[in-house]
Amino acid sequence: MKKAKTVDSIPIDLFFEIFSRLPTKAVGRCRCVSKLWSSILGRQEFTELFLTKSLTRPRLLFALERYTSGEWFFYSSPHPQNPYEKSTVVAVDFHIKFPRSPTKCSYAYGLFYFPDVWISKNKGEDSVPVICNPITGQYAILPKPISPKLSTKREPISFFGFDPIEKQFKVLLIHTVVNNETVHHILTLGAGKMRWRNIQCPLAHYPAREGICINGVLYYLAQQTNRKSYAIVCFDVRTEKFKLIDAKCFGDQYGIKLINYKGKVCGVRLKYKNGSEWKSGRHIRKLCMWVLEDVEKQEWSQYVYPFPKNGYRNRLFIVGMTTTCEIVLSESLGSKPYNVCYFSPERNTLQCVNFQGVEANLEEFKHFGKLYAFVDHVEDLSVNNAKQLMSSLFDLRNLGFQSINKFDALCPLDDD
């Protein structure tokens, strides 16, 4: 039996193998070549192969927020193959400049959610919620949520999650109303008409902004309104059910960062030499971790690792954990050169890697911006198609999008 062939008589298996090694934006440009290429590169067997390859080459994603203008700049870079080599230097790739958004973004499975993006030149006017792919430049404008009656002046808090089974993204929006009660809305990103739905939450709590999505479950820090104690709320993205996990083991939530630890939610905190030293970011004494081993039984395991004494004195922020179980820590915005540090609890080693290409904007922004980093960013073509995200056929630059690549669209719309 002859193997199926495609363009220029290249075997389809070889065609897939070649194109699966390309970055997402390059695949997007190839899909714009013709309807035939778009069809071939949109097949399920190719998207699955592309994801398999991407899982072996996760990237570190940077989001740089400029306070004065509200603009966001996105970069990415592969993790160093051996971060423990001396004088490791890694170059970053600039992708897009995102239009003005005054609120913090949320990340899930390669996409970002912005609650408010200013479309017009007048700040505060015509702001809309937007989901975007920072690598390809694709975006989707979402319908505006309706504020509930008796809402307070507290800014609503939103979380962004992904269900790997149904391949669906959802936005969870929480409003605070009178008497510190909360109203919950959910929106599913899809090809049809999108709308916000009201959902019931039986848990009396006030959410914090710290959250993470792991294997289809959103975890976020919260304070129980009836007990005044701290907890973690688990929200199943597919079933839309809530569950409360006691988090007394944290002591308090100040300085706690939620990370993905081998598929489990984990709270991490840096401990300093004394209470006043942390403000200067000096003398980290140890790193504490609390891993949720069993959600149903609410069993936690605690690990405490002494921090290596290597003379490093810059202030560090916890970013996350790599698939090789290294804790990633980022420097503050004003640091030059900009370093990301890899801490191995098993080896008790700390190695800083210089990421070149971010310094120019870091120096310009100084204390008027903030840098966010996201570990193990994986590109998945199956969630980047035109049915879920609009391409630049709508002209991204009308919204202030910029790209260093002249091809902004990932692919043409199916009807074109």
C-alpha positions as CSV (number, residue, x, y, z in Angstrom):
1,M,0.0,0.0,0.0
2,K,1.4,3.4,-1.0
3,K,1.8,6.0,1.7
4,A,-0.3,9.1,1.4
5,K,1.5,12.0,-0.2
6,T,1.0,15.7,-0.1
7,V,2.6,18.9,-1.6
8,D,5.4,18.1,-4.1
9,S,5.0,14.4,-3.5
10,I,6.4,14.5,0.1
11,P,5.1,11.7,2.2
12,I,2.5,13.0,4.7
13,D,4.3,11.5,7.7
14,L,7.6,13.3,6.7
15,F,5.6,16.5,6.1
16,F,4.2,16.4,9.6
17,E,7.5,15.6,11.1
18,I,9.2,18.5,9.5
19,F,6.5,21.1,10.4
20,S,6.1,19.8,13.9
21,R,9.6,21.1,14.7
22,L,8.6,24.7,13.8
23,P,7.4,27.3,16.3
24,T,3.7,28.2,16.4
25,K,4.1,31.4,14.5
26,A,6.0,29.7,11.7
27,V,3.2,27.1,11.4
28,G,0.7,29.9,11.3
29,R,2.5,31.5,8.3
30,C,2.6,28.2,6.5
31,R,-1.2,27.8,7.1
32,C,-1.7,31.1,5.3
33,V,0.0,29.8,2.1
34,S,-3.1,28.1,0.7
35,K,-6.3,26.3,1.7
36,L,-4.6,23.0,1.1
37,W,-1.8,23.8,3.5
38,S,-4.3,25.2,6.0
39,S,-6.3,22.0,5.8
40,I,-3.2,19.7,6.1
41,L,-1.7,21.6,9.1
42,G,-5.1,21.7,10.8
43,R,-5.5,17.9,10.9
44,Q,-5.9,16.3,14.3
45,E,-2.9,14.0,13.8
46,F,-0.7,17.0,13.2
47,T,-1.9,19.0,16.1
48,E,-1.4,16.0,18.4
49,L,2.2,15.5,17.0
50,F,2.9,19.2,17.4
51,L,1.8,19.1,21.1
52,T,3.9,16.1,21.8
53,K,7.0,17.9,20.4
54,S,6.1,21.1,22.3
55,L,5.9,19.2,25.6
56,T,9.6,18.3,25.2
57,R,10.6,21.9,24.6
58,P,8.7,24.1,27.2
59,R,9.5,27.8,27.2
60,L,9.7,30.5,29.8
61,L,7.2,33.3,29.0
62,F,7.6,36.9,30.1
63,A,4.9,39.6,30.4
64,L,6.1,43.1,31.0
65,E,3.6,45.6,32.2
66,R,4.2,49.3,31.8
67,Y,2.3,51.3,34.5
68,T,2.4,54.7,32.8
69,S,0.7,53.6,29.5
70,G,-0.9,50.3,30.6
71,E,0.8,48.5,27.7
72,W,2.1,44.9,27.9
73,F,5.1,43.4,26.2
74,F,5.5,39.7,25.7
75,Y,8.7,37.7,25.3
76,S,9.6,34.0,25.5
77,S,12.7,31.9,25.7
78,P,13.6,28.2,25.9
79,H,14.9,27.1,29.3
80,P,18.6,26.7,29.3
81,Q,19.6,23.1,28.6
82,N,21.9,23.1,31.6
83,P,21.2,26.1,33.9
84,Y,24.0,25.0,36.2
85,E,26.7,25.9,33.7
86,K,28.8,29.0,34.7
87,S,27.9,32.3,33.0
88,T,24.8,31.0,31.3
89,V,23.2,33.5,28.8
90,V,20.0,32.9,26.9
91,A,18.4,35.2,24.3
92,V,14.7,36.0,24.4
93,D,12.3,36.5,21.5
94,F,10.0,39.5,21.4
95,H,6.4,38.7,20.2
96,I,3.8,41.4,20.6
97,K,3.0,44.7,22.3
98,F,-0.5,44.5,23.7
99,P,-2.7,47.5,24.0
100,R,-3.5,49.3,27.2
101,S,-4.9,47.2,30.1
102,P,-4.9,48.6,33.7
103,T,-5.6,45.3,35.4
104,K,-3.5,42.2,36.0
105,C,-3.8,39.4,33.4
106,S,-4.5,35.7,34.0
107,Y,-2.7,32.8,32.3
108,A,-3.9,29.3,31.3
109,Y,-2.4,26.9,28.9
110,G,-0.7,29.4,26.5
111,L,-3.4,32.1,26.5
112,F,-3.9,35.3,28.6
113,Y,-7.1,36.8,29.8
114,F,-7.3,40.6,30.3
115,P,-10.5,41.9,32.1
116,D,-10.2,45.4,30.7
117,V,-8.5,46.4,27.4
118,W,-8.8,50.0,26.3
119,I,-9.9,50.1,22.7
120,S,-10.3,53.9,22.3
121,K,-7.6,56.5,23.0
122,N,-9.5,57.7,26.0
123,K,-8.6,55.8,29.1
124,G,-11.5,54.0,30.8
125,E,-13.8,54.3,27.7
126,D,-14.8,51.2,25.7
127,S,-12.8,48.8,27.8
128,V,-13.6,45.2,27.0
129,P,-12.4,41.8,28.3
130,V,-10.0,40.1,25.8
131,I,-8.3,36.7,25.5
132,C,-5.1,36.6,23.4
133,N,-2.3,34.3,22.4
134,P,0.9,36.3,23.1
135,I,2.9,34.2,20.6
136,T,0.7,34.4,17.5
137,G,-1.1,37.7,18.2
138,Q,-4.6,36.1,17.9
139,Y,-7.3,37.5,20.2
140,A,-10.9,37.3,21.0
141,I,-13.1,40.1,22.4
142,L,-15.4,38.8,25.0
143,P,-18.8,40.2,26.0
144,K,-18.8,42.6,28.9
145,P,-19.9,41.1,32.2
146,I,-23.0,42.7,33.8
147,S,-22.3,44.0,37.3
148,P,-24.7,42.6,39.9
149,K,-27.1,44.8,41.8
150,L,-25.9,46.0,45.2
151,S,-22.3,45.6,44.1
152,T,-19.6,47.3,46.1
153,K,-16.7,49.4,45.0
154,R,-14.4,46.4,45.3
155,E,-12.9,45.5,42.0
156,P,-14.1,42.1,40.7
157,I,-11.6,39.3,40.7
158,S,-11.2,37.0,37.7
159,F,-9.5,33.6,37.1
160,F,-8.8,31.9,33.9
161,G,-8.9,28.1,33.5
162,F,-8.6,25.3,30.9
163,D,-10.3,22.0,30.7
164,P,-8.0,19.5,29.0
165,I,-10.7,16.9,28.5
166,E,-13.2,19.1,26.6
167,K,-10.5,21.5,25.3
168,Q,-12.4,24.5,26.7
169,F,-11.2,27.8,28.2
170,K,-13.4,29.4,30.9
171,V,-13.3,32.7,32.8
172,L,-14.5,32.7,36.4
173,L,-15.6,36.2,37.5
174,I,-16.3,37.0,41.2
175,H,-18.1,40.2,42.3
176,T,-18.4,41.3,45.9
177,V,-21.7,42.7,46.9
178,V,-23.1,44.1,50.2
179,N,-22.4,42.2,53.4
180,N,-19.2,40.8,51.8
181,E,-21.3,38.3,49.8
182,T,-20.0,37.2,46.4
183,V,-21.7,36.6,43.0
184,H,-20.1,34.2,40.6
185,H,-20.2,34.3,36.8
186,I,-18.7,32.0,34.2
187,L,-18.0,32.4,30.5
188,T,-16.9,29.7,28.1
189,L,-14.7,30.6,25.1
190,G,-16.1,29.1,22.0
191,A,-17.1,29.5,18.4
192,G,-20.8,30.3,19.1
193,K,-22.3,33.2,20.9
194,M,-20.5,33.7,24.1
195,R,-22.4,34.9,27.2
196,W,-21.8,35.2,31.0
197,R,-23.7,32.7,33.1
198,N,-24.5,33.0,36.8
199,I,-23.4,30.0,38.8
200,Q,-23.9,29.1,42.5
201,C,-21.1,28.8,44.9
202,P,-22.0,27.3,48.3
203,L,-18.7,28.5,49.9
204,A,-18.7,31.7,52.0
205,H,-15.3,33.2,51.1
206,Y,-13.5,36.2,49.7
207,P,-11.0,35.4,47.0
208,A,-7.4,36.6,46.8
209,R,-5.8,37.2,43.4
210,E,-3.3,34.4,43.6
211,G,-4.5,31.4,41.5
212,I,-3.3,28.7,39.2
213,C,-4.9,26.1,36.9
214,I,-3.6,22.5,37.1
215,N,-5.1,19.6,35.1
216,G,-8.5,21.3,34.6
217,V,-8.8,22.6,38.2
218,L,-8.5,26.2,39.3
219,Y,-6.9,26.7,42.7
220,Y,-7.0,30.1,44.3
221,L,-6.3,31.5,47.8
222,A,-9.2,32.8,49.8
223,Q,-10.4,33.9,53.2
224,Q,-13.4,32.2,54.8
225,T,-15.8,35.0,55.7
226,N,-17.4,33.1,58.5
227,R,-14.3,31.8,60.2
228,K,-11.8,34.5,59.2
229,S,-9.3,31.7,58.4
230,Y,-7.4,31.1,55.2
231,A,-8.2,28.3,52.6
232,I,-7.7,27.3,49.0
233,V,-10.7,27.1,46.8
234,C,-10.8,24.4,44.1
235,F,-12.9,25.0,41.1
236,D,-13.4,22.2,38.6
237,V,-13.4,23.9,35.2
238,R,-15.5,21.2,33.4
239,T,-18.1,20.5,36.1
240,E,-18.1,24.0,37.5
241,K,-18.2,22.7,41.1
242,F,-16.4,24.4,44.1
243,K,-14.5,22.7,46.9
244,L,-12.9,24.3,50.0
245,I,-9.4,23.1,51.2
246,D,-8.2,24.1,54.6
247,A,-4.9,25.9,54.4
248,K,-4.0,26.6,58.0
249,C,-0.7,25.0,57.4
250,F,0.4,28.2,55.6
251,G,0.1,30.2,58.8
252,D,-1.0,33.2,56.8
253,Q,-1.2,33.8,53.0
254,Y,1.3,36.7,52.9
255,G,4.1,35.8,50.5
256,I,2.5,32.5,49.5
257,K,2.9,31.6,45.8
258,L,0.8,28.7,44.3
259,I,2.7,26.5,41.9
260,N,2.3,23.2,40.0
261,Y,4.3,20.5,41.8
262,K,4.2,17.3,39.7
263,G,0.5,17.9,38.9
264,K,-0.3,18.9,42.5
265,V,-1.0,22.3,43.9
266,C,1.7,23.6,46.2
267,G,2.2,26.7,48.3
268,V,5.7,28.1,48.4
269,R,7.2,30.8,50.6
270,L,10.6,32.3,51.0
271,K,11.8,32.7,54.6
272,Y,14.2,35.5,55.4
273,K,16.7,36.1,58.2
274,N,14.5,38.4,60.1
275,G,11.2,40.2,59.5
276,S,12.7,43.4,58.2
277,E,15.2,41.9,55.8
278,W,12.7,40.7,53.3
279,K,11.9,44.3,52.3
280,S,15.4,44.6,50.9
281,G,15.3,41.1,49.4
282,R,18.5,40.1,51.2
283,H,19.5,37.0,53.2
284,I,17.0,34.3,52.2
285,R,17.3,31.7,54.8
286,K,15.1,28.8,53.5
287,L,12.3,27.9,51.1
288,C,9.2,26.3,52.5
289,M,6.8,24.2,50.5
290,W,3.3,22.7,51.3
291,V,2.1,20.1,48.8
292,L,-1.6,19.0,48.7
293,E,-1.1,15.3,48.5
294,D,-4.8,14.3,48.6
295,V,-7.7,16.7,47.8
296,E,-10.4,14.6,49.3
297,K,-8.6,13.9,52.6
298,Q,-7.1,17.4,52.5
299,E,-3.6,16.0,53.4
300,W,-0.6,18.2,53.1
301,S,3.1,17.4,53.1
302,Q,5.6,20.1,54.2
303,Y,9.2,20.4,52.9
304,V,11.8,22.9,54.1
305,Y,14.9,23.5,52.1
306,P,17.9,25.6,53.3
307,F,18.8,28.3,50.8
308,P,22.3,28.0,49.4
309,K,24.8,30.6,50.7
310,N,26.3,31.8,47.4
311,G,26.4,35.6,48.2
312,Y,23.5,36.4,45.9
313,R,21.7,39.4,47.3
314,N,19.2,40.6,44.8
315,R,15.5,40.4,45.7
316,L,13.8,37.3,44.2
317,F,10.2,36.4,43.5
318,I,8.9,32.8,43.1
319,V,7.7,32.1,39.6
320,G,7.0,28.3,39.5
321,M,8.5,24.9,39.1
322,T,9.9,23.3,35.9
323,T,9.1,19.8,34.8
324,T,12.5,18.8,36.1
325,C,11.5,20.0,39.6
326,E,13.6,23.1,39.8
327,I,12.1,26.2,41.5
328,V,12.3,29.2,39.2
329,L,12.8,32.6,40.8
330,S,12.8,36.0,39.1
331,E,14.6,39.2,39.9
332,S,12.7,42.5,40.4
333,L,12.0,44.9,37.5
334,G,14.9,47.3,38.1
335,S,17.6,44.6,37.9
336,K,20.1,44.9,35.2
337,P,21.1,42.5,33.7
338,Y,17.9,40.7,34.2
339,N,18.4,37.2,35.7
340,V,16.2,34.2,36.4
341,C,17.4,31.8,39.0
342,Y,17.0,28.1,39.1
343,F,17.0,26.5,42.6
344,S,17.4,22.7,42.9
345,P,16.2,21.5,46.3
346,E,17.9,18.1,45.8
347,R,21.3,19.6,44.9
348,N,20.9,22.7,47.1
349,T,22.3,24.8,44.3
350,L,21.2,28.2,42.9
351,Q,22.2,29.2,39.4
352,C,21.3,32.5,37.8
353,V,20.8,32.8,34.1
354,N,21.0,36.1,32.2
355,F,18.1,36.5,29.8
356,Q,19.2,39.0,27.2
357,G,16.7,41.1,25.3
358,V,14.5,42.3,28.1
359,E,17.0,44.8,29.6
360,A,16.1,47.6,27.1
361,N,12.5,47.9,28.3
362,L,13.4,47.1,31.9
363,E,15.7,50.1,32.0
364,E,13.1,52.3,30.4
365,F,10.4,51.3,32.8
366,K,12.4,51.2,36.0
367,H,10.0,51.5,38.9
368,F,7.0,52.3,36.6
369,G,6.2,48.7,35.6
370,K,6.2,45.1,36.6
371,L,7.6,41.9,35.1
372,Y,5.7,38.6,35.3
373,A,7.2,35.2,34.3
374,F,5.5,31.9,33.5
375,V,7.3,28.6,33.5
376,D,6.8,25.7,31.1
377,H,4.8,27.5,28.4
378,V,3.7,24.9,25.9
379,E,2.3,25.7,22.4
380,D,-0.8,23.7,21.5
381,L,-2.3,24.3,18.0
382,S,-5.5,22.6,18.9
383,V,-6.5,25.6,21.1
384,N,-5.2,28.2,18.7
385,N,-7.6,27.7,15.8
386,A,-9.8,30.3,14.2
387,K,-13.0,28.8,15.8
388,Q,-11.8,30.0,19.2
389,L,-9.6,33.0,18.5
390,M,-9.9,35.6,15.7
391,S,-7.0,36.3,13.5
392,S,-5.6,39.6,12.2
393,L,-8.1,39.5,9.3
394,F,-9.8,41.9,11.8
395,D,-6.6,44.0,11.8
396,L,-4.8,43.6,15.1
397,R,-3.3,47.0,14.8
398,N,-6.7,48.6,15.1
399,L,-6.5,47.4,18.7
400,G,-2.9,48.5,19.1
401,F,-1.3,45.1,18.6
402,Q,2.2,45.0,17.2
403,S,4.4,42.2,16.1
404,I,8.0,41.9,14.9
405,N,6.6,39.6,12.2
406,K,4.7,40.9,9.3
407,F,2.4,37.8,9.4
408,D,0.1,38.3,12.4
409,A,-2.6,35.8,11.6
410,L,-2.2,32.2,12.7
411,C,-4.6,31.0,10.0
412,P,-7.5,32.3,7.8
413,L,-11.0,31.9,9.0
414,D,-12.7,28.7,7.9
415,D,-15.1,30.5,5.7
416,D,-12.5,32.5,3.8
